[in-house]
């Protein structure tokens, strides 16, 4: 569970860096997206590993939740979860389910059309009808509707809550703590806030620049 979390957090950081290019330089975003979308190593090795890691992480989440509940046959006479655990740690399954639902939408918005274009229609050029790279145009198109932007923003806030506990929990589970524990916790909190809110900024940026606000 912890190792899959590390892998997914690295992917999240890389995904954030590429998407931030769409704010800074559409040309750079197009070129990087085309490289990521046509590189055989990424498409045929890293992409299947990523999909497996996502499925594995969430399946393990359900298994561990079931095991934790089954470990105590006798319920507490009075349960006060907030006494020794944060809200984030007590609701990891809830935030995880919301993130999983969001991933379904994200796959539907971006991954499925990309796979259809490349492997069903056989178009590996990455070009639109005007002969230009289509990636930036397609990204902007997804952030025209306010309701879709709202879903993305809420999902990323829930992701921040999930990471708030998950980042530090992954290090504790692997025993990577020691003298740098305090610094690692601060870095984990910063990561859990900055990266998801960065995605919120990207979604709002494209929405607002297209609607003229």
Secondary structure, DSSP 8 states (H G I E B T S, - for coil): -HHHHHHHHHHHHHHHHHHHHHHH-HHHHHHHHHHHHH-HHIIIIIHHHHHHHHHHHHHHHHHHHHHHHHT-SS--SS--GGGTS-HHHHTHHHHHHHHHHHHHHHIIIIIHHHHIIIIIS---S-B-TTSSB-HHHHHHHTTSSHHHHHHHHHHHHHHHHHHHHHHHHHHHHHT--GGGHHHHHHHHHHHHHHHHHHHHHHHHHHHHHHHT-
